[in-house]
Amino acid sequence: MLTLTINQQDYQFDNLDPRTTLLDVCRQHLQITGPKKGCDHGQCGACTMLVNGRRINSCLTLAVMHDGNEITTIEGIGMPDSLSELQQAFKDHDAFQCGYCTPGQICSATALITEIKEQWPSYVTTDLQQPDGLLVQEIAERMSGNICRCSAYPNIIRAIQQVLENQVSDQTSEPFSMTTSPSTSTVSGIWSPPPSETQLGNQSSNNKAANTDNAIRSRS
């Protein structure tokens, strides 16, 4: 018998097809419809859930793999009459349009905040000993697995920033400031996060190589 603990409630299954994904168990068997089926290939993030506090793509994991795990969907984070701080921040900043991706966005951002508190590095982190998870490009990178087809990314970033300001800055003794990048960047057209120090360093290296090539060619 399979027992799944979802949103602090136990559900037992006698003859569940072992090929059934965790997402399909929630949506088709339990009518827990907060997690959405978007791409069904683990690429869009609409199905994001938390398993033992860590975010996963529930469309890519089999339900039978999670017997005994603590599974949390958007319903377990907060309901309309009892919103979590992050859900309220999404509402405050209008961080959604159609809303289809929002449950996955909030589940992912909930785990992101925990990761930043525990000082987990990301792909764009420059200091692995003391990662600065409060940078805009850090938040954007950590949320890159969640696609918003309505392109509400700027407001999603601001909503997460609001919660980080309240939760993470209280743990530091220095005054908190939400910096973006050591150098300024111009944003026009489709929004994108400012480049990280690593990206700026790569650009500098590429420019130096290009200048060297031009110098050699001019001498020949």
Secondary structure, 3 states (H helix, E strand, C coil): CEEEEECCEEEEECCCCCCCEHHHHHHHHCCCCCCCCCCCCCCCCCCEEEECCEEEEHHHCEHHHHCCCEEECHHHHCECCECCHHHHHHHHCCCCCCCCCHHHHHHHHHHHHHHHHCCCCCCCCCCCCCCCCCCHHHHHHHCCCCCCCCCCHHHHHHHHHHHHHHHCHHHCCCCCCCCCCCCCCCCCCCCCCCCCHHHHHHHHHHHHHHHHHHHHHHHC
